Amino acid sequence: NYYYTFGMNTQGDAATNRLIGQYKEQKNYAKVDECYKTLISIARKANNAELVARTYDKYILWTDSVKALTAQEELNALKKKYDESLATIQEKDDSLSAKQYIIIGLCILAAILAAALVFGAIVLLRFIILTRKQKKAISIANEHNELKTKFIQNISAQMEPTLDTLDASLPGVKALHAFSNHIQELSELETTLSEPYEVQEKNISTFCEGIMDKIKGMTQEDVTLTVNAPKLNVKINPEQLERVLLHLLENAAEYTPAGGKIWLDFKKRGAHTHQFIISDTGCGIPEEQRENIFKPFTEVKDLTQGDGLGLPICSLIATKMNGSLTLDSSYNKGARFVLELHA
């Protein structure tokens, strides 16, 4: 008050900034708010219009900033709850797996003792596998429904209003919008795992060639692109299958250096099982990251470099297509992903 009353604006600004800085470090946002309001009051009493305008601009920026900080803190808290829920699901899944092995063992023993029971054992085994899948889908939907609803509502309520006031062309704002969309899609996929996609027959050779053509402009210089797929008609969901394969190929294009190779193979593994295999000669995936690449929210990272939800979303899409997406850990010349689908 003394500094601004006698026109010593530089000293006044320095003293005010020191005080505000201390409160920011203490995360005492109410005190920071009070400082700005007090300074505006001082400026008004001193009839200092320039100081009023300057302080009010800073106060508006601070208000937007504290909304974003509050939203981030709530996001971190929800992420922690989400991780704890995943751990609980894993424990229950391990317990269920142990019981399944016991039942399978009894079925095999019954088949050996009486050939007449073989057919019944096969029917029972198929029933157990189907029941397990349904129970897992229902468990995920029921146990996470409330958490997901609160999570998405908090993100929408806390982040969207602030994002709408910011420049949509900024990389950070674009990343936050994409992150919000990915969260909603992830939530929707988890709640509809038991609802399979519709399928149609497609020539698998033509289908794979068309997808590979879409990444030709994304690769480094002299990267070789190869498709090994027979001219065979297979029942698939072309839209969702293309989305998964294209995401994997785009990742391969990003991490494969000049002169490298990327190839897409199709292989039949049985009458009702086939695989799409995407391989590259890039840098590969570090061993310490492999365990969590299909799990969402396993690390906090700069969103402008990606939110890490692409592979978890692809994994859920693979599940809805009655299949699975895995990383071939035995391949050491780059990265190799295997998408296995069951008709």
N, C-alpha and C positions, 0 to 999 in steps of 0.2 A: 504494500500500500504506500509506503514511504517513497520507494523508488519511482513508482508511476505518478504519484502526486507531484513530484518535482521534476518530471520529464526524463528520468533516468531509465528509459525503456530497456536498454541493453542489460543493465544490472537486474531490472525487474524480470525480464525474460529468463535470465540465467537462474535466478532464485526459484522461479516458478517451475522451470524444467527440472531442476534438481529434486524438488519436492515430489513432482509428478512421477519422476523416474523411480524414486524410492517406493512409492505406493504401487507402481506397476510391478516392481520386483517382488513385493510382498503379495501380489495378486489381490490387493485391497481395492477392487474396482469402484466401490462406493466412494472411497476417499478421493480417487482420481476424478470422479464425476463432480464431487464437491469442490475440488480445486478449480476446475473449469468454471463452474457456476459463480464461485467467489470472485474469480478474476474478471468475469463479465460484469459483475455488480460493481467492482472497483472502477472499471473502465467507464461505466455509465455515470457513476458519481463524479468522475473526473472530466466528463464530457469528451472522452477520448474516443471518437468514432472509429479511428483506424484500429485501435487496440480491440474495440468491441468486435469489429468485422473479422480481424485476424484470429482472435480467440474463438469466436463462434465457428469459423471454418475448421479449426483444430478439434473443437468439441464434436462437430458432426462426424469427422473422420474417426475420432475415438469411439463414438457410439456404434458406428458400423463395425469397427475392429473388435470391440468387446462382445458383440453378438456372435461374430465368427469364432472368437476364443471360447465363449460359452458353449457353442455348438460342438466344437472339437472336444472339449472336456466331456460332454455328454456322450459323444460318439465313442470315446475311449472307454467310458464306463460300460456302455452297451456292448462293446466288443469283448470286454472282459467277461460279462455275463454270457455272451454267445459262446466264447471258448470253454467256459465251465460247463455249459449245456452240451457241447460237443464231446467233452470228456465223459460226461455221464452217459451219453448215448453209446460211446465206444465201450464202456464197461459193460453195459447191458448187452451190447452186440457180442462181446467176447463170451459172456455167460451163455447166450443163446447158441453161439457157435459150438461150444463144448457139448451142449445137450444134443445138437444136431449130429455131431460125430458119434455119440453114443447110439442114437437111433439108427444111423446108417450102419454101424457095426452089427447091431442086432438084426437088421434086415439082411445083411450079407450072410450071417450065420444061419438064419432061417432058410435062405436060398440053398445053402450047402446041404442042410439036413433034409430038405424036402423039395424036390424039383417042382412039385406041384404048386409051391408057394412063390415061385420066381415071379410070375406075372403080378401077384399081389404085392410083392416087395417093390417091384418097379413102379407100380401105381402109387404106393405109399411114399416112395422117395420123391416122385414128381410132386405129390401133394405137399410134402414137407418143404421142398424148395420154393414152391409157389407161396405157401403160407409164410415162410420166412420173409420173402420179398414184400408181401402185403403188410406183414406186421412191422417191418422196418419202415415202409413208406408211411403207414399210419402213425407209427411212433414219432417219426420226424415231424409230421404235420401237426400232431397234437401237442407234443412237448415244446415246439418252437413257435406255434401259432401266435401266442400272446407276446412273446419276445419280439418276433418279427414285426407284428403290428405296431408295437410301441416304438421299435427301432425306426421303421419307415416314417411313422408319424412325427417323431422327433426330428429326423433329417429334413422332412418337408417343412415342418413348422419353423425350425431354427435356421436352416441354410438357404432355402429357396427365396424367402423375402430379401435376404441380404444379397444373394447372387443376382437377383433381378435388378438391383440398383447399381451393379457393377458393369464394366465394359465387357460384353460377351465375346469380344475378339481376343481378350487376354488369355494366354495359355493356361494360367491357373484357374480362371473361371470356366473355361472349356472343360478342363479336367474334372472339376467338381460337378459340373452338369453330367458328364459321362459317368462319373462314379455313382451319382444318384440314380441314373437310369439302370446301371448294372445291378445295384442293390435291389431295385424293384423287380428286375428280371430274375435274379437269383431267388428271391422270395417266391415268385410265382412258380418257378420250376420245382422248387422243393415241395410246394403244396399240391402239385399235380403229377407227381412221379408215377402214380398208379394209372395214369391216363395215357395210353400209348398213342403215338402218331399214326396217321393214316399212311398207307404205303401204295406204291404203284410200280409197275415193271419199267426198268430203264436198261438200255445198253450200257454196261459198265465201262467199256472201253471209251465210248464217246463221252460219257459223263466225266470220267477222270481226266481225259484230254482237255475238256472244256474248262475244268477247274484249274489245271496247270497253266493254261493260257492266260489266266487272270493275274498271275504273279510275274509274268515275263518282264514287266517294266519296273519291278520292285527289287530285282536282284543286283548284286555287284557285277563288275565286268567279267565276262567269260565264265559265268556260272552255268554249268550244264544241267538242264532240266530233263528228266526222263520219266516216262509212264510205262509201267509193265502191267497191262490189264487185258484179259481176253475179251473177245467180242461175245459177251455172254449177257443174257437178260436176267436181272436180279430184282427182287421186290425191295424197294427202299422208300424212304421219305426224302426226295431229292433236295428240298429246301433246307431241312435241318442237317442232312448229311453234308451238303455243300458248305454250310456254315462252319461245321466243325473242321472239315478238311482244309478249307480256305484259311481258317485261323492258324492251324498248324503249319501250313505252307508259308504263310506270311511271316510267322516267327522264324521259320527256317531261312527264308530270304533275308531277314534282318541280320541274322547271326552267322551266315555262311560267307566267308571272305571271297575275294576275287579268285577265279580259277577253280572254285570248289564245285561240289555236286549236290543236287537235290533230286530225290526220286520218290515216286509214289507207286507202290506195288499193291496188287489185289490178289489174294490167295483164298481158295476154298479149303476149309478145314473139316469138312464133313457135309452131309446132305443138307443140313440146316444151319451151318455155321460158316461165315466168311470173314476175312480180315482186310482192312485197309492199313498199309504200313507206310509211314512217312519217315524218310531218313535224310540226313544231311551230313556234311563234313565240316560243320561249324565248330564253335567253341564248346558245345555240349552244356550240360547242366551240372553245376558243382554238386558233389555227393551230399553235402550237408543240406542242400535245398530240395533234394529229390523227394524226400518223405512228405513234404508239405505243399508240393506244387499244385495239387488238386484240391487243397483245402482253402476256403476263403478266409480273409482277415487273419492270416498267420504272421504278418509282419506289418509294421508301420513304415511307409515309404513316401517319397515325393510323388504326388499324384500326377504331376506333369510328365513323369516317366512311366505311367501306367499304374492302374490300381490293383493289378494282380488277380483280377476276377475272371479273366478270359478263359483260362484252363479249368477252373471250377465250374463255370457255366457250361463249357464243352463236355465236361464229365457228366453233368446232370442231363444234358441233352442225349448223351450216349446211353444213359440208364433208361431214359424214356423211349429210346429206340430199341429197347430190349438187348442192350449190349454193355460194353465197358470200354473205357479209355485208360491205357496204361503206358508207362515209360519203360522201354526195354533197357534195364540196367546193365545187361551183358554187353551192349554195344558201346564201344569206346572210341569211335572215330568221329564222334559228333553227338547228335541227338537222334533218337529213334522212338516214335510213338506208334502204338498199335491200337487201332480201333476195331474191336471184335463185335460182330453183330450176329444175333440168332434169329432165324426166321420163325 
